[in-house]
Amino acid sequence: MPLFGIRRSGLRGYLSTYLKPTPFMLPFNLIGEVSRTLALAVRLFGNIMSGTVIVGILVSITPLLFPAVMNALGLLTGMIQAYIFSVLATVYIAAATREGGERPAHPDQGTK
């Protein structure tokens, strides 16, 4: 995310976004940046780990039928989580590359 922001705004322009709206917000903006990245990593780890634990429990209970069913379910949930992960990453990258005063276009703008 920082690389995309730096590429779009330059190093000075990207770093200045951490000082908005006031320089006192610098620590909070830095914590927010780190926590977004950490949240994505923890979410991905938790989803992968939970699938593995469920398969382990079901294999110990019924070793013949459930592994195939759980592997198919694991593939489905893996695809869904990969989609969610990529969408969240795209949103965070878009937020990093957005100009400081730039707002999303409103459909009514320019009609007056």
PDB file as gemmi writes it, atoms N, CA and C in Angstrom:
CRYST1    1.000    1.000    1.000  90.00  90.00  90.00 P 1                      
ATOM      1  N   MET A   1       0.810  -1.190   0.000  1.00  0.00           N  
ATOM      2  CA  MET A   1       0.000   0.000   0.000  1.00  0.00           C  
ATOM      3  C   MET A   1       0.859   1.262   0.000  1.00  0.00           C  
ATOM      4  N   PRO A   2       1.877   1.324   0.855  1.00  0.00           N  
ATOM      5  CA  PRO A   2       2.713   2.526   0.811  1.00  0.00           C  
ATOM      6  C   PRO A   2       3.418   2.707  -0.532  1.00  0.00           C  
ATOM      7  N   LEU A   3       3.810   1.607  -1.164  1.00  0.00           N  
ATOM      8  CA  LEU A   3       4.492   1.730  -2.456  1.00  0.00           C  
ATOM      9  C   LEU A   3       3.588   2.351  -3.514  1.00  0.00           C  
ATOM     10  N   PHE A   4       2.334   1.952  -3.530  1.00  0.00           N  
ATOM     11  CA  PHE A   4       1.402   2.542  -4.489  1.00  0.00           C  
ATOM     12  C   PHE A   4       1.169   4.021  -4.184  1.00  0.00           C  
ATOM     13  N   GLY A   5       1.060   4.352  -2.898  1.00  0.00           N  
ATOM     14  CA  GLY A   5       0.873   5.755  -2.513  1.00  0.00           C  
ATOM     15  C   GLY A   5       2.074   6.607  -2.873  1.00  0.00           C  
ATOM     16  N   ILE A   6       3.280   6.070  -2.659  1.00  0.00           N  
ATOM     17  CA  ILE A   6       4.501   6.809  -2.995  1.00  0.00           C  
ATOM     18  C   ILE A   6       4.627   6.962  -4.500  1.00  0.00           C  
ATOM     19  N   ARG A   7       4.293   5.914  -5.235  1.00  0.00           N  
ATOM     20  CA  ARG A   7       4.374   5.986  -6.695  1.00  0.00           C  
ATOM     21  C   ARG A   7       3.408   7.035  -7.249  1.00  0.00           C  
ATOM     22  N   ARG A   8       2.253   7.147  -6.633  1.00  0.00           N  
ATOM     23  CA  ARG A   8       1.249   8.093  -7.127  1.00  0.00           C  
ATOM     24  C   ARG A   8       1.544   9.535  -6.715  1.00  0.00           C  
ATOM     25  N   SER A   9       1.910   9.744  -5.436  1.00  0.00           N  
ATOM     26  CA  SER A   9       2.038  11.101  -4.918  1.00  0.00           C  
ATOM     27  C   SER A   9       3.471  11.540  -4.691  1.00  0.00           C  
ATOM     28  N   GLY A  10       4.429  10.645  -4.835  1.00  0.00           N  
ATOM     29  CA  GLY A  10       5.797  10.969  -4.483  1.00  0.00           C  
ATOM     30  C   GLY A  10       5.994  10.767  -2.986  1.00  0.00           C  
ATOM     31  N   LEU A  11       7.248  10.654  -2.573  1.00  0.00           N  
ATOM     32  CA  LEU A  11       7.544  10.361  -1.174  1.00  0.00           C  
ATOM     33  C   LEU A  11       7.039  11.470  -0.252  1.00  0.00           C  
ATOM     34  N   ARG A  12       7.325  12.697  -0.607  1.00  0.00           N  
ATOM     35  CA  ARG A  12       6.921  13.825   0.246  1.00  0.00           C  
ATOM     36  C   ARG A  12       5.397  13.950   0.312  1.00  0.00           C  
ATOM     37  N   GLY A  13       4.728  13.799  -0.820  1.00  0.00           N  
ATOM     38  CA  GLY A  13       3.268  13.906  -0.837  1.00  0.00           C  
ATOM     39  C   GLY A  13       2.604  12.794  -0.049  1.00  0.00           C  
ATOM     40  N   TYR A  14       3.164  11.579  -0.151  1.00  0.00           N  
ATOM     41  CA  TYR A  14       2.588  10.450   0.587  1.00  0.00           C  
ATOM     42  C   TYR A  14       2.793  10.622   2.084  1.00  0.00           C  
ATOM     43  N   LEU A  15       3.990  11.012   2.487  1.00  0.00           N  
ATOM     44  CA  LEU A  15       4.256  11.182   3.912  1.00  0.00           C  
ATOM     45  C   LEU A  15       3.462  12.340   4.510  1.00  0.00           C  
ATOM     46  N   SER A  16       3.142  13.339   3.696  1.00  0.00           N  
ATOM     47  CA  SER A  16       2.363  14.467   4.216  1.00  0.00           C  
ATOM     48  C   SER A  16       0.933  14.059   4.552  1.00  0.00           C  
ATOM     49  N   THR A  17       0.433  12.969   3.968  1.00  0.00           N  
ATOM     50  CA  THR A  17      -0.925  12.527   4.296  1.00  0.00           C  
ATOM     51  C   THR A  17      -1.023  12.043   5.738  1.00  0.00           C  
ATOM     52  N   TYR A  18       0.086  11.644   6.328  1.00  0.00           N  
ATOM     53  CA  TYR A  18       0.074  11.209   7.725  1.00  0.00           C  
ATOM     54  C   TYR A  18      -0.080  12.389   8.680  1.00  0.00           C  
ATOM     55  N   LEU A  19       0.146  13.584   8.200  1.00  0.00           N  
ATOM     56  CA  LEU A  19       0.050  14.769   9.047  1.00  0.00           C  
ATOM     57  C   LEU A  19      -1.313  15.446   8.956  1.00  0.00           C  
ATOM     58  N   LYS A  20      -2.229  14.867   8.203  1.00  0.00           N  
ATOM     59  CA  LYS A  20      -3.542  15.482   8.022  1.00  0.00           C  
ATOM     60  C   LYS A  20      -4.516  14.889   9.003  1.00  0.00           C  
ATOM     61  N   PRO A  21      -5.432  15.580   9.546  1.00  0.00           N  
ATOM     62  CA  PRO A  21      -5.746  16.987   9.402  1.00  0.00           C  
ATOM     63  C   PRO A  21      -4.816  17.889  10.198  1.00  0.00           C  
ATOM     64  N   THR A  22      -4.142  17.364  11.247  1.00  0.00           N  
ATOM     65  CA  THR A  22      -3.168  18.161  11.996  1.00  0.00           C  
ATOM     66  C   THR A  22      -1.937  17.302  12.253  1.00  0.00           C  
ATOM     67  N   PRO A  23      -0.790  17.901  12.516  1.00  0.00           N  
ATOM     68  CA  PRO A  23       0.406  17.108  12.815  1.00  0.00           C  
ATOM     69  C   PRO A  23       0.274  16.249  14.072  1.00  0.00           C  
ATOM     70  N   PHE A  24      -0.638  16.603  14.959  1.00  0.00           N  
ATOM     71  CA  PHE A  24      -0.849  15.796  16.160  1.00  0.00           C  
ATOM     72  C   PHE A  24      -1.437  14.426  15.840  1.00  0.00           C  
ATOM     73  N   MET A  25      -1.957  14.254  14.644  1.00  0.00           N  
ATOM     74  CA  MET A  25      -2.564  12.987  14.238  1.00  0.00           C  
ATOM     75  C   MET A  25      -1.534  11.977  13.724  1.00  0.00           C  
ATOM     76  N   LEU A  26      -0.265  12.364  13.629  1.00  0.00           N  
ATOM     77  CA  LEU A  26       0.765  11.476  13.090  1.00  0.00           C  
ATOM     78  C   LEU A  26       0.794  10.111  13.773  1.00  0.00           C  
ATOM     79  N   PRO A  27       0.852  10.025  15.104  1.00  0.00           N  
ATOM     80  CA  PRO A  27       0.902   8.691  15.720  1.00  0.00           C  
ATOM     81  C   PRO A  27      -0.344   7.853  15.420  1.00  0.00           C  
ATOM     82  N   PHE A  28      -1.501   8.488  15.400  1.00  0.00           N  
ATOM     83  CA  PHE A  28      -2.734   7.750  15.132  1.00  0.00           C  
ATOM     84  C   PHE A  28      -2.803   7.266  13.690  1.00  0.00           C  
ATOM     85  N   ASN A  29      -2.341   8.098  12.760  1.00  0.00           N  
ATOM     86  CA  ASN A  29      -2.322   7.686  11.360  1.00  0.00           C  
ATOM     87  C   ASN A  29      -1.342   6.545  11.135  1.00  0.00           C  
ATOM     88  N   LEU A  30      -0.197   6.577  11.803  1.00  0.00           N  
ATOM     89  CA  LEU A  30       0.764   5.476  11.684  1.00  0.00           C  
ATOM     90  C   LEU A  30       0.205   4.184  12.274  1.00  0.00           C  
ATOM     91  N   ILE A  31      -0.447   4.292  13.423  1.00  0.00           N  
ATOM     92  CA  ILE A  31      -1.057   3.109  14.031  1.00  0.00           C  
ATOM     93  C   ILE A  31      -2.148   2.548  13.114  1.00  0.00           C  
ATOM     94  N   GLY A  32      -2.921   3.415  12.505  1.00  0.00           N  
ATOM     95  CA  GLY A  32      -3.967   2.973  11.578  1.00  0.00           C  
ATOM     96  C   GLY A  32      -3.398   2.247  10.372  1.00  0.00           C  
ATOM     97  N   GLU A  33      -2.292   2.743   9.856  1.00  0.00           N  
ATOM     98  CA  GLU A  33      -1.652   2.105   8.698  1.00  0.00           C  
ATOM     99  C   GLU A  33      -1.138   0.715   9.044  1.00  0.00           C  
ATOM    100  N   VAL A  34      -0.476   0.601  10.182  1.00  0.00           N  
ATOM    101  CA  VAL A  34       0.068  -0.699  10.609  1.00  0.00           C  
ATOM    102  C   VAL A  34      -1.061  -1.659  10.960  1.00  0.00           C  
ATOM    103  N   SER A  35      -2.103  -1.153  11.601  1.00  0.00           N  
ATOM    104  CA  SER A  35      -3.185  -2.040  12.028  1.00  0.00           C  
ATOM    105  C   SER A  35      -3.968  -2.593  10.840  1.00  0.00           C  
ATOM    106  N   ARG A  36      -4.097  -1.851   9.754  1.00  0.00           N  
ATOM    107  CA  ARG A  36      -4.779  -2.389   8.572  1.00  0.00           C  
ATOM    108  C   ARG A  36      -4.020  -3.570   8.006  1.00  0.00           C  
ATOM    109  N   THR A  37      -2.706  -3.420   7.885  1.00  0.00           N  
ATOM    110  CA  THR A  37      -1.889  -4.507   7.351  1.00  0.00           C  
ATOM    111  C   THR A  37      -1.910  -5.709   8.287  1.00  0.00           C  
ATOM    112  N   LEU A  38      -1.801  -5.451   9.573  1.00  0.00           N  
ATOM    113  CA  LEU A  38      -1.834  -6.526  10.556  1.00  0.00           C  
ATOM    114  C   LEU A  38      -3.194  -7.222  10.571  1.00  0.00           C  
ATOM    115  N   ALA A  39      -4.272  -6.465  10.415  1.00  0.00           N  
ATOM    116  CA  ALA A  39      -5.611  -7.050  10.405  1.00  0.00           C  
ATOM    117  C   ALA A  39      -5.783  -7.998   9.223  1.00  0.00           C  
ATOM    118  N   LEU A  40      -5.271  -7.620   8.050  1.00  0.00           N  
ATOM    119  CA  LEU A  40      -5.344  -8.519   6.897  1.00  0.00           C  
ATOM    120  C   LEU A  40      -4.562  -9.802   7.145  1.00  0.00           C  
ATOM    121  N   ALA A  41      -3.382  -9.686   7.737  1.00  0.00           N  
ATOM    122  CA  ALA A  41      -2.556 -10.863   7.994  1.00  0.00           C  
ATOM    123  C   ALA A  41      -3.201 -11.791   9.017  1.00  0.00           C  
ATOM    124  N   VAL A  42      -3.740 -11.223  10.095  1.00  0.00           N  
ATOM    125  CA  VAL A  42      -4.378 -12.041  11.127  1.00  0.00           C  
ATOM    126  C   VAL A  42      -5.636 -12.708  10.587  1.00  0.00           C  
ATOM    127  N   ARG A  43      -6.396 -11.982   9.790  1.00  0.00           N  
ATOM    128  CA  ARG A  43      -7.607 -12.555   9.201  1.00  0.00           C  
ATOM    129  C   ARG A  43      -7.272 -13.736   8.302  1.00  0.00           C  
ATOM    130  N   LEU A  44      -6.276 -13.581   7.468  1.00  0.00           N  
ATOM    131  CA  LEU A  44      -5.876 -14.665   6.571  1.00  0.00           C  
ATOM    132  C   LEU A  44      -5.372 -15.866   7.364  1.00  0.00           C  
ATOM    133  N   PHE A  45      -4.539 -15.635   8.376  1.00  0.00           N  
ATOM    134  CA  PHE A  45      -4.038 -16.730   9.207  1.00  0.00           C  
ATOM    135  C   PHE A  45      -5.171 -17.453   9.916  1.00  0.00           C  
ATOM    136  N   GLY A  46      -6.102 -16.702  10.495  1.00  0.00           N  
ATOM    137  CA  GLY A  46      -7.216 -17.315  11.214  1.00  0.00           C  
ATOM    138  C   GLY A  46      -8.091 -18.168  10.323  1.00  0.00           C  
ATOM    139  N   ASN A  47      -8.348 -17.706   9.117  1.00  0.00           N  
ATOM    140  CA  ASN A  47      -9.180 -18.481   8.195  1.00  0.00           C  
ATOM    141  C   ASN A  47      -8.486 -19.760   7.762  1.00  0.00           C  
ATOM    142  N   ILE A  48      -7.208 -19.689   7.489  1.00  0.00           N  
ATOM    143  CA  ILE A  48      -6.476 -20.895   7.088  1.00  0.00           C  
ATOM    144  C   ILE A  48      -6.382 -21.871   8.255  1.00  0.00           C  
ATOM    145  N   MET A  49      -6.067 -21.353   9.436  1.00  0.00           N  
ATOM    146  CA  MET A  49      -5.908 -22.209  10.611  1.00  0.00           C  
ATOM    147  C   MET A  49      -7.217 -22.862  11.020  1.00  0.00           C  
ATOM    148  N   SER A  50      -8.325 -22.141  10.942  1.00  0.00           N  
ATOM    149  CA  SER A  50      -9.603 -22.728  11.346  1.00  0.00           C  
ATOM    150  C   SER A  50      -9.991 -23.883  10.435  1.00  0.00           C  
ATOM    151  N   GLY A  51      -9.758 -23.760   9.158  1.00  0.00           N  
ATOM    152  CA  GLY A  51     -10.050 -24.862   8.238  1.00  0.00           C  
ATOM    153  C   GLY A  51      -9.213 -26.088   8.546  1.00  0.00           C  
ATOM    154  N   THR A  52      -7.960 -25.883   8.877  1.00  0.00           N  
ATOM    155  CA  THR A  52      -7.076 -26.997   9.204  1.00  0.00           C  
ATOM    156  C   THR A  52      -7.502 -27.682  10.495  1.00  0.00           C  
ATOM    157  N   VAL A  53      -7.894 -26.912  11.488  1.00  0.00           N  
ATOM    158  CA  VAL A  53      -8.336 -27.493  12.765  1.00  0.00           C  
ATOM    159  C   VAL A  53      -9.624 -28.287  12.575  1.00  0.00           C  
ATOM    160  N   ILE A  54     -10.564 -27.763  11.800  1.00  0.00           N  
ATOM    161  CA  ILE A  54     -11.822 -28.483  11.564  1.00  0.00           C  
ATOM    162  C   ILE A  54     -11.556 -29.801  10.845  1.00  0.00           C  
ATOM    163  N   VAL A  55     -10.696 -29.786   9.839  1.00  0.00           N  
ATOM    164  CA  VAL A  55     -10.359 -31.026   9.132  1.00  0.00           C  
ATOM    165  C   VAL A  55      -9.705 -32.011  10.090  1.00  0.00           C  
ATOM    166  N   GLY A  56      -8.803 -31.545  10.949  1.00  0.00           N  
ATOM    167  CA  GLY A  56      -8.152 -32.431  11.918  1.00  0.00           C  
ATOM    168  C   GLY A  56      -9.140 -33.072  12.871  1.00  0.00           C  
ATOM    169  N   ILE A  57     -10.097 -32.310  13.351  1.00  0.00           N  
ATOM    170  CA  ILE A  57     -11.110 -32.853  14.273  1.00  0.00           C  
ATOM    171  C   ILE A  57     -11.987 -33.883  13.568  1.00  0.00           C  
ATOM    172  N   LEU A  58     -12.452 -33.549  12.365  1.00  0.00           N  
ATOM    173  CA  LEU A  58     -13.331 -34.480  11.658  1.00  0.00           C  
ATOM    174  C   LEU A  58     -12.603 -35.735  11.195  1.00  0.00           C  
ATOM    175  N   VAL A  59     -11.337 -35.627  10.857  1.00  0.00           N  
ATOM    176  CA  VAL A  59     -10.572 -36.812  10.464  1.00  0.00           C  
ATOM    177  C   VAL A  59     -10.402 -37.745  11.652  1.00  0.00           C  
ATOM    178  N   SER A  60     -10.224 -37.195  12.833  1.00  0.00           N  
ATOM    179  CA  SER A  60     -10.079 -38.048  14.012  1.00  0.00           C  
ATOM    180  C   SER A  60     -11.401 -38.716  14.381  1.00  0.00           C  
ATOM    181  N   ILE A  61     -12.528 -38.093  14.051  1.00  0.00           N  
ATOM    182  CA  ILE A  61     -13.832 -38.674  14.374  1.00  0.00           C  
ATOM    183  C   ILE A  61     -14.255 -39.692  13.314  1.00  0.00           C  
ATOM    184  N   THR A  62     -14.267 -39.307  12.072  1.00  0.00           N  
ATOM    185  CA  THR A  62     -14.675 -40.204  10.973  1.00  0.00           C  
ATOM    186  C   THR A  62     -13.636 -40.119   9.869  1.00  0.00           C  
ATOM    187  N   PRO A  63     -12.671 -41.014   9.857  1.00  0.00           N  
ATOM    188  CA  PRO A  63     -11.537 -40.875   8.943  1.00  0.00           C  
ATOM    189  C   PRO A  63     -11.799 -41.203   7.469  1.00  0.00           C  
ATOM    190  N   LEU A  64     -12.952 -41.746   7.099  1.00  0.00           N  
ATOM    191  CA  LEU A  64     -13.131 -42.153   5.709  1.00  0.00           C  
ATOM    192  C   LEU A  64     -13.890 -41.147   4.847  1.00  0.00           C  
ATOM    193  N   LEU A  65     -15.000 -40.625   5.324  1.00  0.00           N  
ATOM    194  CA  LEU A  65     -15.857 -39.795   4.481  1.00  0.00           C  
ATOM    195  C   LEU A  65     -15.545 -38.305   4.563  1.00  0.00           C  
ATOM    196  N   PHE A  66     -15.324 -37.792   5.736  1.00  0.00           N  
ATOM    197  CA  PHE A  66     -15.227 -36.348   5.916  1.00  0.00           C  
ATOM    198  C   PHE A  66     -14.005 -35.675   5.310  1.00  0.00           C  
ATOM    199  N   PRO A  67     -12.858 -36.339   5.164  1.00  0.00           N  
ATOM    200  CA  PRO A  67     -11.735 -35.608   4.553  1.00  0.00           C  
ATOM    201  C   PRO A  67     -12.031 -35.096   3.144  1.00  0.00           C  
ATOM    202  N   ALA A  68     -12.698 -35.889   2.326  1.00  0.00           N  
ATOM    203  CA  ALA A  68     -13.001 -35.444   0.959  1.00  0.00           C  
ATOM    204  C   ALA A  68     -13.995 -34.287   0.973  1.00  0.00           C  
ATOM    205  N   VAL A  69     -15.016 -34.390   1.819  1.00  0.00           N  
ATOM    206  CA  VAL A  69     -16.016 -33.324   1.911  1.00  0.00           C  
ATOM    207  C   VAL A  69     -15.366 -32.044   2.447  1.00  0.00           C  
ATOM    208  N   MET A  70     -14.531 -32.178   3.468  1.00  0.00           N  
ATOM    209  CA  MET A  70     -13.907 -30.993   4.059  1.00  0.00           C  
ATOM    210  C   MET A  70     -12.876 -30.365   3.121  1.00  0.00           C  
ATOM    211  N   ASN A  71     -12.204 -31.181   2.313  1.00  0.00           N  
ATOM    212  CA  ASN A  71     -11.277 -30.602   1.334  1.00  0.00           C  
ATOM    213  C   ASN A  71     -12.040 -29.785   0.291  1.00  0.00           C  
ATOM    214  N   ALA A  72     -13.193 -30.278  -0.144  1.00  0.00           N  
ATOM    215  CA  ALA A  72     -14.012 -29.514  -1.095  1.00  0.00           C  
ATOM    216  C   ALA A  72     -14.512 -28.225  -0.443  1.00  0.00           C  
ATOM    217  N   LEU A  73     -14.952 -28.321   0.804  1.00  0.00           N  
ATOM    218  CA  LEU A  73     -15.399 -27.129   1.518  1.00  0.00           C  
ATOM    219  C   LEU A  73     -14.244 -26.160   1.746  1.00  0.00           C  
ATOM    220  N   GLY A  74     -13.059 -26.703   2.018  1.00  0.00           N  
ATOM    221  CA  GLY A  74     -11.876 -25.860   2.192  1.00  0.00           C  
ATOM    222  C   GLY A  74     -11.515 -25.106   0.925  1.00  0.00           C  
ATOM    223  N   LEU A  75     -11.657 -25.766  -0.227  1.00  0.00           N  
ATOM    224  CA  LEU A  75     -11.409 -25.084  -1.500  1.00  0.00           C  
ATOM    225  C   LEU A  75     -12.410 -23.951  -1.723  1.00  0.00           C  
ATOM    226  N   LEU A  76     -13.668 -24.204  -1.400  1.00  0.00           N  
ATOM    227  CA  LEU A  76     -14.687 -23.171  -1.571  1.00  0.00           C  
ATOM    228  C   LEU A  76     -14.425 -21.979  -0.658  1.00  0.00           C  
ATOM    229  N   THR A  77     -14.189 -22.231   0.620  1.00  0.00           N  
ATOM    230  CA  THR A  77     -13.941 -21.122   1.535  1.00  0.00           C  
ATOM    231  C   THR A  77     -12.623 -20.425   1.213  1.00  0.00           C  
ATOM    232  N   GLY A  78     -11.648 -21.172   0.717  1.00  0.00           N  
ATOM    233  CA  GLY A  78     -10.386 -20.551   0.314  1.00  0.00           C  
ATOM    234  C   GLY A  78     -10.573 -19.577  -0.831  1.00  0.00           C  
ATOM    235  N   MET A  79     -11.413 -19.944  -1.790  1.00  0.00           N  
ATOM    236  CA  MET A  79     -11.680 -19.039  -2.909  1.00  0.00           C  
ATOM    237  C   MET A  79     -12.414 -17.781  -2.427  1.00  0.00           C  
ATOM    238  N   ILE A  80     -13.373 -17.967  -1.527  1.00  0.00           N  
ATOM    239  CA  ILE A  80     -14.107 -16.819  -1.002  1.00  0.00           C  
ATOM    240  C   ILE A  80     -13.173 -15.904  -0.224  1.00  0.00           C  
ATOM    241  N   GLN A  81     -12.310 -16.479   0.612  1.00  0.00           N  
ATOM    242  CA  GLN A  81     -11.385 -15.664   1.401  1.00  0.00           C  
ATOM    243  C   GLN A  81     -10.362 -14.956   0.511  1.00  0.00           C  
ATOM    244  N   ALA A  82      -9.915 -15.620  -0.548  1.00  0.00           N  
ATOM    245  CA  ALA A  82      -8.987 -14.970  -1.473  1.00  0.00           C  
ATOM    246  C   ALA A  82      -9.655 -13.778  -2.148  1.00  0.00           C  
ATOM    247  N   TYR A  83     -10.924 -13.925  -2.492  1.00  0.00           N  
ATOM    248  CA  TYR A  83     -11.666 -12.809  -3.095  1.00  0.00           C  
ATOM    249  C   TYR A  83     -11.799 -11.652  -2.108  1.00  0.00           C  
ATOM    250  N   ILE A  84     -12.187 -11.953  -0.871  1.00  0.00           N  
ATOM    251  CA  ILE A  84     -12.339 -10.910   0.142  1.00  0.00           C  
ATOM    252  C   ILE A  84     -11.001 -10.232   0.413  1.00  0.00           C  
ATOM    253  N   PHE A  85      -9.930 -11.016   0.509  1.00  0.00           N  
ATOM    254  CA  PHE A  85      -8.602 -10.471   0.754  1.00  0.00           C  
ATOM    255  C   PHE A  85      -8.193  -9.527  -0.366  1.00  0.00           C  
ATOM    256  N   SER A  86      -8.440  -9.929  -1.612  1.00  0.00           N  
ATOM    257  CA  SER A  86      -8.044  -9.072  -2.732  1.00  0.00           C  
ATOM    258  C   SER A  86      -8.892  -7.805  -2.789  1.00  0.00           C  
ATOM    259  N   VAL A  87     -10.177  -7.892  -2.453  1.00  0.00           N  
ATOM    260  CA  VAL A  87     -11.022  -6.701  -2.443  1.00  0.00           C  
ATOM    261  C   VAL A  87     -10.564  -5.732  -1.356  1.00  0.00           C  
ATOM    262  N   LEU A  88     -10.281  -6.252  -0.152  1.00  0.00           N  
ATOM    263  CA  LEU A  88      -9.810  -5.383   0.928  1.00  0.00           C  
ATOM    264  C   LEU A  88      -8.466  -4.746   0.584  1.00  0.00           C  
ATOM    265  N   ALA A  89      -7.572  -5.525  -0.010  1.00  0.00           N  
ATOM    266  CA  ALA A  89      -6.278  -4.972  -0.405  1.00  0.00           C  
ATOM    267  C   ALA A  89      -6.461  -3.877  -1.456  1.00  0.00           C  
ATOM    268  N   THR A  90      -7.378  -4.084  -2.390  1.00  0.00           N  
ATOM    269  CA  THR A  90      -7.645  -3.084  -3.418  1.00  0.00           C  
ATOM    270  C   THR A  90      -8.206  -1.804  -2.804  1.00  0.00           C  
ATOM    271  N   VAL A  91      -9.092  -1.951  -1.836  1.00  0.00           N  
ATOM    272  CA  VAL A  91      -9.659  -0.776  -1.163  1.00  0.00           C  
ATOM    273  C   VAL A  91      -8.569  -0.016  -0.425  1.00  0.00           C  
ATOM    274  N   TYR A  92      -7.681  -0.738   0.267  1.00  0.00           N  
ATOM    275  CA  TYR A  92      -6.609  -0.077   1.004  1.00  0.00           C  
ATOM    276  C   TYR A  92      -5.622   0.607   0.059  1.00  0.00           C  
ATOM    277  N   ILE A  93      -5.326  -0.022  -1.073  1.00  0.00           N  
ATOM    278  CA  ILE A  93      -4.425   0.587  -2.051  1.00  0.00           C  
ATOM    279  C   ILE A  93      -5.072   1.837  -2.648  1.00  0.00           C  
ATOM    280  N   ALA A  94      -6.375   1.760  -2.923  1.00  0.00           N  
ATOM    281  CA  ALA A  94      -7.074   2.933  -3.456  1.00  0.00           C  
ATOM    282  C   ALA A  94      -7.059   4.066  -2.440  1.00  0.00           C  
ATOM    283  N   ALA A  95      -7.200   3.741  -1.162  1.00  0.00           N  
ATOM    284  CA  ALA A  95      -7.159   4.773  -0.134  1.00  0.00           C  
ATOM    285  C   ALA A  95      -5.765   5.378  -0.031  1.00  0.00           C  
ATOM    286  N   ALA A  96      -4.733   4.571  -0.252  1.00  0.00           N  
ATOM    287  CA  ALA A  96      -3.361   5.077  -0.169  1.00  0.00           C  
ATOM    288  C   ALA A  96      -3.013   5.960  -1.358  1.00  0.00           C  
ATOM    289  N   THR A  97      -3.641   5.730  -2.490  1.00  0.00           N  
ATOM    290  CA  THR A  97      -3.305   6.496  -3.692  1.00  0.00           C  
ATOM    291  C   THR A  97      -4.224   7.690  -3.902  1.00  0.00           C  
ATOM    292  N   ARG A  98      -5.267   7.832  -3.088  1.00  0.00           N  
ATOM    293  CA  ARG A  98      -6.197   8.959  -3.234  1.00  0.00           C  
ATOM    294  C   ARG A  98      -5.511  10.238  -2.798  1.00  0.00           C  
ATOM    295  N   GLU A  99      -5.737  11.278  -3.544  1.00  0.00           N  
ATOM    296  CA  GLU A  99      -5.186  12.589  -3.205  1.00  0.00           C  
ATOM    297  C   GLU A  99      -5.815  13.070  -1.911  1.00  0.00           C  
ATOM    298  N   GLY A 100      -5.126  13.961  -1.188  1.00  0.00           N  
ATOM    299  CA  GLY A 100      -5.587  14.437   0.109  1.00  0.00           C  
ATOM    300  C   GLY A 100      -6.965  15.066   0.083  1.00  0.00           C  
ATOM    301  N   GLY A 101      -7.234  15.977  -0.842  1.00  0.00           N  
ATOM    302  CA  GLY A 101      -8.515  16.670  -0.868  1.00  0.00           C  
ATOM    303  C   GLY A 101      -9.489  16.066  -1.852  1.00  0.00           C  
ATOM    304  N   GLU A 102      -9.120  15.003  -2.486  1.00  0.00           N  
ATOM    305  CA  GLU A 102      -9.950  14.408  -3.518  1.00  0.00           C  
ATOM    306  C   GLU A 102     -11.134  13.689  -2.883  1.00  0.00           C  
ATOM    307  N   ARG A 103     -12.306  13.906  -3.466  1.00  0.00           N  
ATOM    308  CA  ARG A 103     -13.507  13.227  -2.993  1.00  0.00           C  
ATOM    309  C   ARG A 103     -14.069  12.413  -4.139  1.00  0.00           C  
ATOM    310  N   PRO A 104     -14.786  11.347  -3.811  1.00  0.00           N  
ATOM    311  CA  PRO A 104     -15.419  10.593  -4.885  1.00  0.00           C  
ATOM    312  C   PRO A 104     -16.435  11.451  -5.636  1.00  0.00           C  
ATOM    313  N   ALA A 105     -16.545  11.212  -6.907  1.00  0.00           N  
ATOM    314  CA  ALA A 105     -17.470  12.002  -7.740  1.00  0.00           C  
ATOM    315  C   ALA A 105     -18.909  11.698  -7.345  1.00  0.00           C  
ATOM    316  N   HIS A 106     -19.699  12.749  -7.202  1.00  0.00           N  
ATOM    317  CA  HIS A 106     -21.112  12.598  -6.882  1.00  0.00           C  
ATOM    318  C   HIS A 106     -21.890  12.695  -8.177  1.00  0.00           C  
ATOM    319  N   PRO A 107     -22.923  11.866  -8.367  1.00  0.00           N  
ATOM    320  CA  PRO A 107     -23.651  11.893  -9.633  1.00  0.00           C  
ATOM    321  C   PRO A 107     -24.276  13.242  -9.959  1.00  0.00           C  
ATOM    322  N   ASP A 108     -24.602  14.040  -8.943  1.00  0.00           N  
ATOM    323  CA  ASP A 108     -25.238  15.334  -9.193  1.00  0.00           C  
ATOM    324  C   ASP A 108     -24.250  16.441  -9.493  1.00  0.00           C  
ATOM    325  N   GLN A 109     -22.955  16.191  -9.347  1.00  0.00           N  
ATOM    326  CA  GLN A 109     -21.972  17.225  -9.610  1.00  0.00           C  
ATOM    327  C   GLN A 109     -21.925  17.555 -11.098  1.00  0.00           C  
ATOM    328  N   GLY A 110     -21.800  18.792 -11.382  1.00  0.00           N  
ATOM    329  CA  GLY A 110     -21.650  19.229 -12.772  1.00  0.00           C  
ATOM    330  C   GLY A 110     -22.969  19.415 -13.505  1.00  0.00           C  
ATOM    331  N   THR A 111     -24.101  19.111 -12.869  1.00  0.00           N  
ATOM    332  CA  THR A 111     -25.376  19.272 -13.562  1.00  0.00           C  
ATOM    333  C   THR A 111     -25.959  20.662 -13.361  1.00  0.00           C  
ATOM    334  N   LYS A 112     -25.396  21.441 -12.453  1.00  0.00           N  
ATOM    335  CA  LYS A 112     -25.934  22.774 -12.192  1.00  0.00           C  
ATOM    336  C   LYS A 112     -25.210  23.811 -12.988  1.00  0.00           C  
TER     337      LYS A 112                                                      
END                                                                             
